[in-house]
Amino acid sequence: MINKEQITKQSLKTDLPDIKVGDIVKVFQKISGAQGAAAGKGKAKTPAKKEGERIQVFEGIVLAAKHGKGISGTITVRRIISGVGVERIFPLHSPALQKIEIVGRNKVRRAKLYYLRSKAGKKAKLQRKSFVPETTATETEEPNAKNNEGQTLTDSAKE
């Protein structure tokens, strides 16, 4: 019999970056065809598209990180779109989330940045911190070095 802890352990994501409040993140979310623009609006005037999935990217600043890193962990991301503030709450371990990328970091002194909701323009800006994105092992490895005849060199021959 499967218990609650086993189900929770199976659905936890292990590849999540270390997300902090004030980070600028890109959240890649899978959107099915049924959740498109015409969903929930009654009769659609455009012909129905076939059911499929696409990736929707939402880039913004993390206002709050709640409930820790467990199965119920969420982040609140805010973005200004056409002069209107849009906030979305993303469950960290949702199967609909494909990946989360950290684009930049800001210097913050609060655990929650809800005060940014009432600020506009320059007052809503945060001070940027230097941030170096994490690189994967494949990006940092050197390609195989080759000699003049096109043969791959061993580690001892490279030196």
Buried (B, 14 or more C-beta within 10 A) or exposed (E): EEEEEEEEEEEEBEEBEEBBBBBBBBBBBBBEBEBBEBEEEEEEEEEEEEEEEEEEEBEBBBBBBEEEBEBEBBBBBBBEEEEEBEEEEBBBBBEBBBEBBBEBBBEBEEEEBEEBEEEEEEEBEBEEEEEEEEEEEEEEEEEEEEEEEEEEEEEEEEE
